[in-house]
Amino acid sequence: MVLEGEITVVLHTTQFNAKKGDSFYIPPKNYYNLINQKVREAELSLIQVHRDLIFLFRKSSTSE
């Protein structure tokens, strides 16, 4: 999620702008770049999830 500013997201062959309040998803095993083309700083909140961790969480939550 973009907390401040604006960035350009390049996802494989697709490019789009994301501004404050926007969020986006990058599918696993994709090449991407996050580019700040503005003079002002951009601030992002990033969450990265690994498949193994999701599996372990789901397994433990269903075994109760």
C-alpha positions in Angstrom: 0.0 0.0 0.0 1.2 3.5 -0.8 1.2 5.5 2.4 2.7 8.7 0.9 3.6 10.0 -2.5 3.3 8.2 -5.9 5.2 5.4 -7.5 5.3 3.6 -10.9 4.9 -0.1 -10.6 6.4 -2.2 -13.4 5.1 -5.8 -13.2 6.5 -8.0 -15.9 5.3 -6.2 -19.1 2.6 -4.1 -17.4 3.2 -0.6 -16.0 0.9 1.5 -13.8 1.0 4.4 -11.3 0.0 3.9 -7.7 -0.7 6.9 -5.4 -1.4 7.4 -1.7 -4.1 4.9 -0.6 -3.6 2.5 -3.5 -2.6 -1.1 -3.0 -1.6 -3.8 -5.5 -0.7 -7.4 -5.6 2.4 -9.0 -7.2 1.8 -12.7 -8.0 4.6 -15.1 -7.0 7.6 -15.6 -9.3 7.0 -12.3 -11.2 9.6 -9.7 -11.9 8.8 -6.2 -10.7 10.2 -2.8 -10.1 8.9 0.0 -7.8 10.0 3.4 -9.1 9.7 6.8 -7.6 9.9 9.3 -10.4 8.9 12.3 -8.3 11.1 14.6 -6.3 9.0 13.9 -3.2 9.7 10.8 -1.2 7.3 7.9 -1.4 6.5 5.7 1.6 5.2 2.1 1.2 3.9 -0.6 3.4 5.0 -4.0 2.0 3.9 -7.5 3.1 5.7 -10.5 1.7 4.2 -14.0 2.3 5.8 -17.3 1.6 3.6 -20.2 0.6 5.1 -22.5 3.3 4.1 -20.1 6.0 0.6 -19.8 4.7 0.3 -23.6 4.6 1.6 -23.9 8.2 -0.8 -21.3 9.4 -3.8 -22.9 7.7 -2.8 -26.3 8.9 -2.5 -25.2 12.6 -5.7 -23.2 12.4 -7.8 -26.1 11.1 -6.4 -28.6 13.6 -8.0 -26.9 16.6 
